[in-house]
Amino acid sequence: MKKLFALLIVLVSLPAFAADEIYTGIFSNKALNGYDTVAYFTQGKPVKGNSQWQLEYKGADWYFSSQENLNKFKAAPEAYAPQYGGYCAWAISAKNDFASADPNQWAIVDGKLYLNYDAEVKSWWDQDRAGHISAADKNWPALIK
């Protein structure tokens, strides 16, 4: 019985280990669920990418809606990649933990892309963007090491 209890503790504790640097979900290797990260900046909205225009960056597959957007990303990936690897910005700041993000719940602040879990969580994040960004910037390095 003690061995079973110990095994249960280990299994329950597994989420405490660091996640991948780029959020791709459990059953996929697509960054941003296949959305084109450059389109947020150039079109001002989420746009689905296409496997015809993809590349691997930081262990994830990034999809783009055009060759032009793929080229822009390839030239400056840090300028277009979402902050905190595409994980929920509010969770990184308020909970110091990983949470998935919805590519439709986004904001660009000071030229950087941030994603959030859902509309309600994004509304919490929107109440103090600067404070959440500051907290998340402090929390993020320890989460991914």
Contacts in CASP RR format, 6 or more apart in sequence:
PFRMAT RR
TARGET T0000
AUTHOR 0000-0000-0000
METHOD contacts of the structure
MODEL  1
MKKLFALLIVLVSLPAFAADEIYTGIFSNKALNGYDTVAYFTQGKPVKGN
SQWQLEYKGADWYFSSQENLNKFKAAPEAYAPQYGGYCAWAISAKNDFAS
ADPNQWAIVDGKLYLNYDAEVKSWWDQDRAGHISAADKNWPALIK
18 143 0 8 1.000
18 144 0 8 1.000
18 145 0 8 1.000
19 87 0 8 1.000
19 98 0 8 1.000
19 143 0 8 1.000
19 144 0 8 1.000
20 59 0 8 1.000
20 60 0 8 1.000
21 58 0 8 1.000
21 59 0 8 1.000
21 85 0 8 1.000
21 144 0 8 1.000
22 31 0 8 1.000
22 57 0 8 1.000
22 58 0 8 1.000
22 59 0 8 1.000
22 60 0 8 1.000
22 81 0 8 1.000
22 85 0 8 1.000
22 86 0 8 1.000
23 31 0 8 1.000
23 85 0 8 1.000
23 86 0 8 1.000
23 87 0 8 1.000
23 98 0 8 1.000
23 100 0 8 1.000
23 101 0 8 1.000
24 30 0 8 1.000
24 31 0 8 1.000
24 60 0 8 1.000
24 61 0 8 1.000
25 33 0 8 1.000
25 100 0 8 1.000
29 59 0 8 1.000
29 60 0 8 1.000
29 61 0 8 1.000
30 60 0 8 1.000
30 61 0 8 1.000
30 62 0 8 1.000
30 63 0 8 1.000
31 37 0 8 1.000
31 57 0 8 1.000
31 60 0 8 1.000
31 61 0 8 1.000
31 62 0 8 1.000
31 63 0 8 1.000
31 81 0 8 1.000
31 85 0 8 1.000
31 86 0 8 1.000
32 62 0 8 1.000
32 63 0 8 1.000
32 82 0 8 1.000
32 86 0 8 1.000
32 103 0 8 1.000
32 115 0 8 1.000
33 103 0 8 1.000
34 48 0 8 1.000
34 49 0 8 1.000
34 61 0 8 1.000
34 62 0 8 1.000
34 63 0 8 1.000
34 103 0 8 1.000
35 46 0 8 1.000
35 47 0 8 1.000
35 48 0 8 1.000
35 49 0 8 1.000
35 63 0 8 1.000
35 103 0 8 1.000
36 46 0 8 1.000
36 47 0 8 1.000
36 48 0 8 1.000
36 49 0 8 1.000
36 63 0 8 1.000
36 64 0 8 1.000
36 65 0 8 1.000
36 66 0 8 1.000
36 69 0 8 1.000
37 62 0 8 1.000
37 64 0 8 1.000
37 73 0 8 1.000
37 80 0 8 1.000
37 81 0 8 1.000
37 82 0 8 1.000
37 113 0 8 1.000
38 64 0 8 1.000
38 69 0 8 1.000
38 70 0 8 1.000
38 72 0 8 1.000
38 73 0 8 1.000
38 80 0 8 1.000
39 45 0 8 1.000
39 46 0 8 1.000
39 47 0 8 1.000
39 49 0 8 1.000
39 64 0 8 1.000
39 65 0 8 1.000
39 69 0 8 1.000
40 46 0 8 1.000
40 80 0 8 1.000
40 106 0 8 1.000
40 108 0 8 1.000
40 113 0 8 1.000
41 80 0 8 1.000
41 108 0 8 1.000
41 111 0 8 1.000
41 113 0 8 1.000
42 69 0 8 1.000
42 72 0 8 1.000
44 108 0 8 1.000
46 103 0 8 1.000
46 104 0 8 1.000
46 106 0 8 1.000
47 65 0 8 1.000
48 63 0 8 1.000
48 65 0 8 1.000
49 63 0 8 1.000
49 64 0 8 1.000
49 65 0 8 1.000
50 63 0 8 1.000
50 64 0 8 1.000
50 65 0 8 1.000
51 63 0 8 1.000
53 63 0 8 1.000
53 64 0 8 1.000
53 65 0 8 1.000
53 66 0 8 1.000
53 67 0 8 1.000
53 69 0 8 1.000
53 70 0 8 1.000
54 61 0 8 1.000
54 62 0 8 1.000
54 63 0 8 1.000
54 64 0 8 1.000
54 70 0 8 1.000
55 61 0 8 1.000
55 62 0 8 1.000
55 70 0 8 1.000
55 73 0 8 1.000
55 74 0 8 1.000
56 62 0 8 1.000
57 73 0 8 1.000
57 77 0 8 1.000
57 81 0 8 1.000
58 81 0 8 1.000
58 85 0 8 1.000
62 73 0 8 1.000
64 70 0 8 1.000
64 73 0 8 1.000
72 80 0 8 1.000
73 80 0 8 1.000
73 81 0 8 1.000
80 113 0 8 1.000
81 113 0 8 1.000
82 101 0 8 1.000
82 106 0 8 1.000
82 113 0 8 1.000
82 114 0 8 1.000
82 115 0 8 1.000
83 89 0 8 1.000
83 112 0 8 1.000
83 113 0 8 1.000
83 114 0 8 1.000
83 133 0 8 1.000
83 136 0 8 1.000
83 140 0 8 1.000
84 92 0 8 1.000
84 114 0 8 1.000
84 136 0 8 1.000
84 140 0 8 1.000
86 101 0 8 1.000
86 115 0 8 1.000
87 98 0 8 1.000
87 99 0 8 1.000
87 100 0 8 1.000
87 101 0 8 1.000
87 115 0 8 1.000
88 98 0 8 1.000
88 99 0 8 1.000
88 100 0 8 1.000
88 101 0 8 1.000
88 115 0 8 1.000
88 116 0 8 1.000
88 117 0 8 1.000
88 121 0 8 1.000
89 101 0 8 1.000
89 114 0 8 1.000
89 115 0 8 1.000
89 116 0 8 1.000
89 125 0 8 1.000
89 132 0 8 1.000
89 133 0 8 1.000
89 136 0 8 1.000
90 99 0 8 1.000
90 116 0 8 1.000
90 117 0 8 1.000
90 121 0 8 1.000
90 122 0 8 1.000
90 124 0 8 1.000
90 125 0 8 1.000
90 132 0 8 1.000
91 97 0 8 1.000
91 98 0 8 1.000
91 99 0 8 1.000
91 117 0 8 1.000
91 121 0 8 1.000
92 98 0 8 1.000
92 135 0 8 1.000
92 136 0 8 1.000
92 139 0 8 1.000
92 140 0 8 1.000
92 143 0 8 1.000
93 125 0 8 1.000
93 131 0 8 1.000
93 132 0 8 1.000
93 133 0 8 1.000
93 134 0 8 1.000
93 135 0 8 1.000
93 136 0 8 1.000
93 139 0 8 1.000
94 124 0 8 1.000
94 132 0 8 1.000
94 135 0 8 1.000
96 139 0 8 1.000
96 143 0 8 1.000
97 143 0 8 1.000
98 143 0 8 1.000
99 117 0 8 1.000
99 121 0 8 1.000
100 117 0 8 1.000
101 115 0 8 1.000
101 116 0 8 1.000
101 117 0 8 1.000
102 115 0 8 1.000
102 116 0 8 1.000
102 117 0 8 1.000
102 118 0 8 1.000
103 115 0 8 1.000
105 115 0 8 1.000
105 116 0 8 1.000
105 117 0 8 1.000
105 118 0 8 1.000
105 119 0 8 1.000
105 121 0 8 1.000
105 122 0 8 1.000
106 113 0 8 1.000
106 114 0 8 1.000
106 115 0 8 1.000
106 116 0 8 1.000
107 113 0 8 1.000
107 114 0 8 1.000
107 116 0 8 1.000
107 122 0 8 1.000
107 125 0 8 1.000
107 126 0 8 1.000
107 129 0 8 1.000
108 114 0 8 1.000
109 129 0 8 1.000
109 133 0 8 1.000
114 125 0 8 1.000
114 129 0 8 1.000
114 133 0 8 1.000
116 122 0 8 1.000
116 125 0 8 1.000
125 132 0 8 1.000
END
